[in-house]
Amino acid sequence: MTVTIYDVAREAGVSMATVSRVVNNNPNVKPQTRKKVFEAIERLGYRPNAVARGLASKKTTTVGVVIPDISNAIFAEVARGIEDIANMYHYNIILCNADKKKDKEIRVINTLLEKQVDGLLFMGGAVTDEHLQAFKTANVPIVLCATTDENGTIPSVDIDHEGAAFDAVQTLIKSGHTRIAMICGTLQDPSNGYARFQGYKRALEAAGLPYDETLVRIGNYRYESGVDAMKYFLELETVPTAVFSATDEMAIGAIHCIQDAGLKVPEQISVISVDNSRMASMVRPQLTAVAQPMYDIGAVSMRLLTKLMKKEAVENPRVVLPHEIVNRQSVGSK
């Protein structure tokens, strides 16, 4: 049979209110009494009912996390940062995979809110009107993690994606490349897609290089789309001497396609990306990439959410973390 707080109180010879104070770490309990209660809990194998405690306190100490692709190492690193800070502040997380599908994201958001989470961390692509409507129905704080909303109305933690792309392309330009292709994410994605595409175009413009739409291919962030895009570039009359990829996975697909065609990276074609996942140092040659501080994005997002849940003052609800170029072996001089 389930052991209840009443059973513990009777075993310890104290009131149920005293057991409740001990379980909830209330300091207003004598050490001797606290010891008796803990001994009774251990003898009976009592586990506090989190649901009942949540009903009483109107807090569940749980945070909902919507993640776009649980198989992607980048998001796994974000989730690790979230989890570490959640544990530090005694929150549990409910992690839900949304497969980068808007309908599933909306459904997952509503499910988490129905489960009475104390806060919500959302990682995804575009924050649409449907997302905003779902967020408006929430009576708990929400933080966007590794993404932002167009109007900047929701607290968020991210990097400057346009600036990251600009710096990556500038690295290629400084190495003497003038015919630079891009493997882009979907332009409906405000971060990995549109913002990085805008950074690519701005870097070309700043260097006085023409924008050529034939040098841009839209991928889906996966390895195979990097291969397909690179096959297209290799069939052009004038092959690009450098490729900027919006993600590591597509960049690695491009590198392997170049090598399968009998060409060398970076001797004949240079490749650079944004992400700097663990895969960047596993591929050969090792991939030069713009590093996103993914663990920090997760950790800072969770810390911001804890402040909002506790109604603490927040100086800046839109946090932009720094990025940096990690130079390895995939970019060479032209």
C-alpha positions, -999 to 999 in steps of 0.1 A, spaced: 0 0 0 11 36 -6 27 52 24 11 86 31 21 117 51 -4 105 78 15 72 82 48 91 87 32 115 112 18 86 132 51 66 131 71 97 142 45 108 168 42 143 153 16 162 134 12 160 96 21 197 95 54 190 111 62 162 86 53 187 58 77 213 72 105 187 74 99 175 38 99 210 25 131 220 45 113 245 67 139 257 92 113 260 120 116 224 132 137 213 161 167 191 151 155 162 174 120 163 158 135 165 123 156 134 131 126 115 142 107 124 110 135 114 87 139 81 106 102 74 101 104 83 64 133 58 60 116 30 79 84 33 59 100 41 25 79 72 22 82 93 -10 66 128 -10 38 131 -36 51 158 -60 16 162 -76 0 168 -42 28 192 -32 23 210 -65 -14 214 -60 -8 228 -25 19 252 -35 7 259 -71 43 250 -81 55 218 -97 92 226 -99 92 214 -135 102 232 -166 91 222 -201 117 222 -228 108 220 -265 137 209 -286 137 208 -325 158 177 -331 169 155 -302 193 136 -325 213 168 -333 244 171 -312 241 209 -311 207 207 -293 220 180 -270 247 204 -258 220 231 -252 199 206 -233 229 197 -211 234 234 -202 197 236 -193 198 205 -172 228 215 -152 213 249 -142 179 233 -136 195 208 -111 213 237 -94 180 255 -87 161 222 -79 140 221 -110 132 190 -131 128 192 -169 104 176 -193 121 174 -226 100 171 -257 112 166 -293 92 186 -320 110 174 -352 112 210 -365 75 208 -373 53 237 -364 21 217 -357 40 194 -334 57 224 -317 23 240 -310 9 206 -297 39 200 -274 37 236 -260 0 231 -251 7 197 -236 35 210 -214 13 239 -203 -15 215 -194 10 196 -173 13 228 -152 50 234 -158 64 264 -139 81 277 -170 88 269 -206 120 270 -227 114 269 -265 140 259 -291 127 259 -326 127 277 -359 104 306 -368 82 319 -340 50 323 -359 16 339 -350 4 304 -340 34 301 -315 27 336 -301 -10 327 -296 0 296 -277 25 316 -256 -2 341 -248 -24 314 -232 4 306 -208 4 320 -173 40 310 -168 73 326 -180 86 316 -214 122 320 -227 133 315 -263 165 294 -264 188 296 -295 161 315 -314 143 349 -312 109 363 -322 107 389 -349 93 416 -327 116 410 -297 87 407 -273 97 374 -256 128 370 -235 155 351 -254 192 339 -254 210 335 -287 240 346 -307 241 372 -335 235 348 -364 240 374 -391 272 386 -375 284 350 -372 278 344 -409 294 377 -418 326 367 -399 327 333 -415 325 347 -451 350 374 -442 374 347 -432 371 332 -467 375 367 -483 406 375 -463 420 342 -476 417 355 -511 384 338 -522 361 358 -544 337 331 -557 321 319 -525 290 296 -525 266 292 -496 246 261 -484 218 278 -466 191 267 -442 154 274 -451 148 312 -453 117 307 -431 141 299 -402 150 333 -388 183 322 -373 200 293 -391 184 303 -424 175 339 -431 199 357 -407 229 337 -419 219 342 -455 218 380 -448 253 378 -432 266 360 -463 252 387 -486 264 416 -464 300 402 -463 301 400 -501 287 435 -504 313 449 -479 341 434 -500 326 447 -532 318 412 -545 287 406 -565 259 384 -552 252 355 -575 220 335 -568 234 305 -586 259 302 -558 232 296 -531 215 264 -524 188 257 -497 194 227 -475 176 211 -446 205 211 -422 212 174 -428 244 158 -442 226 146 -474 215 181 -483 251 193 -480 262 165 -504 234 175 -529 242 212 -528 279 205 -534 271 182 -563 253 211 -579 282 236 -573 307 211 -588 286 210 -620 287 248 -625 307 261 -654 329 280 -629 332 260 -597 334 281 -565 367 281 -547 350 283 -512 318 272 -496 301 287 -465 276 262 -449 250 273 -424 256 242 -403 284 217 -396 265 187 -408 258 202 -442 295 213 -444 307 178 -437 284 165 -465 300 191 -488 336 181 -478 328 144 -485 313 153 -519 344 173 -528 366 144 -518 345 119 -537 349 140 -568 387 136 -565 393 172 -553 411 183 -521 399 205 -492 413 231 -487 438 230 -516 411 233 -542 380 242 -524 378 257 -489 348 250 -465 337 269 -434 305 266 -413 286 278 -383 281 256 -352 314 241 -342 298 208 -330 320 179 -319 318 166 -355 338 196 -367 370 181 -352 362 145 -362 360 151 -400 393 152 -420 404 178 -427 391 193 -395 364 219 -401 370 256 -395 338 269 -380 322 298 -361 316 285 -326 282 289 -309 285 286 -271 257 260 -271 261 249 -235 262 285 -224 230 293 -244 212 265 -226 226 274 -192 219 312 -195 184 305 -208 176 283 -178 191 309 -154 170 336 -170 139 315 -167 146 308 -130 147 346 -124 114 351 -143 98 322 -124 109 337 -91 99 372 -102 134 385 -98 146 417 -115 160 410 -150 182 438 -165 182 425 -201 156 399 -212 172 396 -246 207 381 -242 231 379 -271 262 357 -264 295 361 -283 307 338 -310 342 331 -323 360 316 -353 378 283 -345 405 279 -372 413 244 -382 423 229 -415 394 233 -440 402 269 -452 432 277 -474 445 306 -493 435 312 -529 
